[in-house]
Amino acid sequence: MEIKIIAIFVLSILFGAVGALLMKVGAGQMGAIQLDSSQAVIGFLAKMVTSPTILGGMALYFFSAALWLYLLTKLDISVVQPVLALTYVATPILAIFFLNEEVPPIRWVGILIIIFGVFVVARTAA
């Protein structure tokens, strides 16, 4: 794979992971949510669309999706989608550093399986 494509993969993965962290922080700032009435749903949506943190996370998700679409014009989806699964590797690593989350050992096993799978898929991409 050429350097430009790899750089776009990295950006897309980082945008997706950081976007997820921002939405997690924004969700925490919203407080307890009950969706048991139409008024509660409207209140939830209002909080969501007025939260700069959530909107920032959504914007990064949008940019990640835009890069994903670009990658789909260059490579097979059977390559692009598995490689972008590295977002599931980057997100918990960033969550450890920025959200002080703990990742249990069994979850690391799953993350290592993802890394191995991406390695196998990437080796077949010419």
Secondary structure as UniProt FT lines:
FT   HELIX           3..30
FT   HELIX           38..49
FT   HELIX           52..74
FT   HELIX           77..84
FT   TURN            85..86
FT   HELIX           87..99
FT   HELIX           105..124
//
